[in-house]
Amino acid sequence: MQGYRAALLRFLPDDTMERIDDALVVVDQGRIADAGAFDAVAARFPQLDWVDWRGRVLAPGFIDVHVHFPQLDVIGSPAEGLLPWLENYTFPHEARFADPAYASAMAELFLDELLRNGVTTAMVYCSSHAASAEAFFEAAQKRSLRMVAGKCLMDRNSPEPVRDDTRRGLAQSQFLIERWHGRDRLGYAITPRFAPSCSDEQMRGAAELAEAFAGTWVQTHVAENRDEIAWVAQLFPDARSYLDVYDRLGLLRERSMFAHCIHLDAADRARLTASGASAAVCPTSNLFLGSGLFDFKAAAQAGFQWGLASDVGGGTSFSPFRTMLAAYEVARLGGVTLSPQALWYRHTLGAARAMGLDGLVGNLSAGHKADFIALDARVTPLLARRTGSAWSLDEWLFAMIVLGDDRAIADSVVAGTTMPRLTPPSRTG
Ligand SMILES: [Zn+2]
């Protein structure tokens, strides 16, 4: 059993946040056994050893509901929109993940980068190569991380090195499900890349797999970019909309995560809500690729679940602070003001709900897995000054969102183990 003494941020039953300035979190066998005001908790555990992290703020680890592990090196690649970006940067780069040694090295780097930014759970695209998913799951298992991932299915309209075969892609997915889904803290997401790159037969097969293997996830992209939508309309002339392509093939369901959801209409949003599927909102990616602005007002009216996501490499940062700030700015352009607590919720507890993982991760209370971060609001002079003068929790959170970055993540704790703190490689010579 291990205690951590610090300030504490967590969600109350009504989904608002509370801050306890002097708190104690007790971890037993990777789980939170107790958390609350120091004096009260310490009295219940008189023999407890605790780490003195006073000056830091403990908070739930961030959850990124849509990110591409093979796109670590694609970040910051300029292009005239989604389709040229895929063709010129992303597909050539993802081709390298056929090599297991390369995929393993990149999986380590990717997870290091997530943890350095305080992200302890994510829903992850691998490349179309089974080797990339193997490498990712192995690296995540080593760190005891709660991760959901899958290899891309893409049997058409993509270059040969990243294209898979309809039946072979499905057979590989089934093999990976049987090998990794439910093993330790790992889960499998059946991953049709996006409708233009998948045949009807492959998407139907994906839906059959999701039906056959209980608890598996589905992840894909929808309604990101206008050129993409026009292409989908050509490829699927009978579908009412882009989302309807997936609906007809059985992919709209609980535990399905649809990235972007920008250019939806009211019927799509109602269908998304009724199906129990969720949206991954990726504002830095949508701004970088010029895809469009997520409609936060319409999402609230429709009532579907959504969480925030980096969408690296279309997204420009692994940092949840950058993503929350971009979400705030995009919402403002749509006449909606998202509170700092609401932004934080969508990257932690709300994201856990969108993935169907609430009760397991996303909050810092007894029974949850001990996945949390220690924030240090003093790492830059301006952040220290601005958080120091905050007169409310919302002000403090907002200062973190606007001024914080990976330097403010002092430590990430996964299943009760403090992850090694990674520093950039030093230059020699
Ligand atoms: Zn994506």
Residues whose N, C-alpha, C, O or C-beta is under 5 A from the ligand:
A	BS01	ZN	A259 D311
